[in-house]
Each structure stands twice: as structure tokens, then as C-alpha cells.
Amino acid sequence: MRKIQTTLLSVAWLPLVGCVITSNIGNTGARPITRQESIATWSLTDGENELFNVIVSSDGAAVSTWWKGEHGTAGERGRWELVDGALDIRYGDGWRDVITTAALGYHKVSYAPGLAPNAPTSDRPSNVGQAVLLTGDEIPFVGVWTIPGALAGAKYEVIVALRSDGMAMKNVDAISQGTWQIEAGTVHLYWADGWHTTIENAADGTSFSKSWKPGLAISEMPTGSGAVQRMLQ
């Protein structure tokens, strides 16, 4: 299973996105994954069969919502490339997820830190499972967000991870779990400690958030508000 790593490894050695290198990474006879379908939001599972998401961007960046690592709700950062028809995602913490096509959908194999860049990917995978290409209204919201805190200033920003299964986690407060759902186009986050947060995407591509402390109704003045950003690299 994935474990907390104590060293952030560099991913600067990775080839440019879209390049194809020689490797046995792909499944023999499997349909190659195209670049177009790779650029998406994926649902994967870790070694404890717990869901997390990976947002794969056109600029070669990948961001996960796997919040069990040393960076918590900030997740993992990495780069991706297509290798022999497989989507190969390598994160800065040393972990690697390889997605290939399967008879029904997609297949994922994960490798712990330490696998050499060009090593055969048949060597000691840490876990395997299904990969699911996410569809639906939740796509623009799944991922890692920076949200203004109750006090003004960047040092009070809250980092929030939203998973496609409706679970949420924040990097502040003793009780940091919550759930989220979309109501009339606005995301409502219901935190277990009583806080209530909303995220709304505007037509111009910007996003805005409001937060209410426990005991306040959303019809009252919010405790905090401001522009928010979804992390894509």
C-alpha cells in the first residue's frame, strides 16, 4: 500500500508529455490509451482499497487527492507521459501509477518509490486495481483547493481535497473530515466540526468560496469569503 514518504524526490528527469519511450510497460495486446483520453480526472484505489483521484492535465502535470502522505490534503504532485500505450504517472514522492486499457475499462498498477526510471514494470508492483475515467458534474470540483480562512492573509488559507466519492478533508482543525455535494451548481461542504463551506465556479473561469462557522446559517453573513483556486500542478 502507499505509505507516508519522508523525502520529496525530484521529477525533473521526466520526458516531455506525449513522448513515447521504449519499455515493456504496456499490456501486450491491449488497446493503447490515447493522449486525448488520458487528459481527464481518474478514480483509483490505494493499497487499502481507498479511493483517490488524479487530475491529469494537458501541460503534463498530475495532481492527486491522496491525502495520506506527508503533504496531507495537498496530495501528490507529478508528471505523466504515454509509454507503449500506457498512461505512466510519476509523483514527486516517488510513487508511480500506470494505467492501461483492460477488457472492461481500465487497469491500474502502482509502484512504491525505488523503481528505476526504465525498469520493467512487471517488477514487484505494490498494488493493482481498477481505474475509472470520471464523468459527471463533479469533474470541475474534484481535486485540491486553496480556500480563504476565517482570517485574511495567505498564511490562513485552508487546503481542501475533494474526492469523487463525496468525501472531503481539510488541513486545519482537530476534526478535519467532511462531505460535499453539488446543489444548484454550487458545492456545499459539510464539515464534521460544524463549519459550512461553499465553492462556486463563475462563467469567466474564476471560483469563489464562502465559509460559515458552527451555529451560523448560510443566510447570515459568512465568516470568511474570497477567491479560491483549484490546484492543477
SVG drawing of the C-alpha trace seen along z (x, -y; Angstrom):
<svg xmlns="http://www.w3.org/2000/svg" viewBox="-31 -40 48 49">
<polyline fill="none" stroke="black" stroke-width="0.4" points="0.0,0.0 1.0,-3.6 3.0,-4.8 4.0,-8.2 7.3,-9.2 9.8,-11.5 11.7,-12.7 10.3,-14.7 12.0,-13.4 12.6,-15.5 10.7,-14.7 12.7,-17.0 14.2,-14.0 10.8,-13.0 10.5,-13.3 8.2,-15.7 4.5,-14.8 3.3,-12.8 6.8,-11.3 6.9,-7.5 9.9,-5.6 10.8,-2.0 9.6,0.1 7.5,3.2 5.2,1.0 2.0,1.7 -0.1,4.8 0.5,7.0 -2.4,6.8 -4.2,4.0 -5.6,1.0 -3.2,-1.9 -4.6,-4.8 -4.7,-8.0 -3.5,-11.4 -7.0,-12.7 -8.5,-10.2 -5.5,-10.5 -6.2,-14.2 -9.0,-13.6 -9.9,-13.0 -9.3,-9.4 -10.5,-7.4 -8.0,-4.9 -7.6,-3.0 -4.6,-2.6 -3.3,0.5 -6.0,0.2 -8.7,0.1 -9.5,-3.5 -10.4,-5.7 -8.4,-8.8 -8.5,-10.8 -5.8,-12.0 -6.3,-15.0 -4.2,-14.7 -3.6,-18.0 -2.7,-18.8 0.6,-20.5 2.0,-17.3 1.1,-17.8 -0.7,-15.4 -2.3,-16.2 -3.8,-13.5 -6.2,-13.8 -4.3,-11.0 -4.2,-12.7 -2.4,-10.0 1.1,-11.2 3.4,-13.7 1.7,-16.6 -1.8,-15.7 -4.7,-17.3 -2.3,-18.9 -2.0,-15.4 0.7,-14.3 2.3,-16.3 3.8,-14.7 4.2,-14.4 2.8,-12.0 3.7,-10.5 2.4,-7.9 4.7,-4.9 3.9,-2.0 0.2,-2.9 0.0,-3.2 -0.5,-6.3 2.5,-6.5 2.1,-8.9 5.2,-9.5 4.8,-11.6 7.3,-13.7 7.2,-11.4 8.5,-8.5 5.2,-6.7 4.1,-5.7 0.7,-4.8 0.5,-3.0 -2.9,-2.9 -3.6,-0.6 -6.7,0.5 -8.4,3.7 -11.1,6.0 -13.6,3.9 -12.5,0.4 -9.0,-0.4 -6.4,1.3 -4.1,-0.4 -0.7,0.9 1.1,-1.1 4.8,-1.0 6.4,-2.2 9.4,-4.5 12.7,-2.9 11.7,-1.5 14.3,-2.7 13.0,-5.0 13.4,-2.4 12.9,0.7 10.5,3.3 7.1,2.5 6.5,6.2 8.9,5.9 7.2,6.1 4.1,3.9 2.8,2.6 -0.9,2.9 -3.2,3.3 -6.8,2.4 -9.3,0.8 -9.0,-2.7 -12.2,-4.6 -12.5,-7.6 -14.6,-10.1 -17.7,-11.6 -20.4,-13.9 -21.0,-17.3 -18.4,-16.8 -15.4,-16.9 -14.8,-20.7 -14.7,-20.3 -12.8,-17.1 -9.3,-17.9 -7.2,-20.1 -8.4,-23.6 -6.9,-26.6 -9.7,-28.4 -9.5,-31.6 -9.6,-31.0 -11.7,-33.0 -8.9,-35.5 -7.4,-37.4 -4.0,-36.6 -2.3,-33.8 -1.0,-32.1 -4.6,-31.5 -5.5,-29.7 -7.1,-26.2 -6.1,-23.4 -9.1,-21.2 -9.2,-17.9 -12.5,-16.8 -12.8,-13.2 -15.3,-11.9 -17.0,-9.7 -18.2,-12.8 -15.6,-12.8 -13.6,-15.9 -10.6,-16.6 -9.0,-19.9 -5.6,-20.6 -6.9,-22.6 -8.9,-21.9 -8.8,-18.8 -11.9,-17.4 -10.9,-17.7 -13.3,-15.3 -16.4,-16.3 -18.7,-15.5 -19.6,-17.5 -22.3,-17.7 -23.4,-19.9 -26.6,-21.8 -27.9,-24.0 -24.4,-24.3 -22.7,-25.2 -20.6,-22.9 -21.6,-22.6 -19.1,-21.2 -20.5,-20.0 -17.7,-19.6 -18.0,-17.3 -16.9,-20.1 -19.9,-22.2 -18.3,-24.5 -20.1,-25.0 -18.2,-26.0 -19.4,-26.7 -17.5,-26.8 -19.0,-28.3 -17.4,-28.4 -18.2,-31.5 -18.7,-31.7 -15.4,-33.6 -13.5,-30.6 -12.9,-32.1 -14.1,-30.5 -15.4,-31.9 -15.9,-30.5 -17.8,-31.4 -17.5,-29.8 -19.7,-29.9 -18.6,-28.9 -20.6,-26.4 -24.0,-27.8 -24.4,-30.3 -27.0,-29.7 -25.9,-30.3 -28.5,-33.1 -26.3,-35.0 -23.1,-36.9 -20.3,-34.4 -17.3,-34.2 -14.9,-34.2 -15.0,-34.6 -12.8,-35.1 -11.5,-33.8 -10.4,-30.2 -8.2,-28.2 -8.1,-24.6 -4.5,-23.2 -3.7,-21.7 0.1,-21.4"/>
</svg>
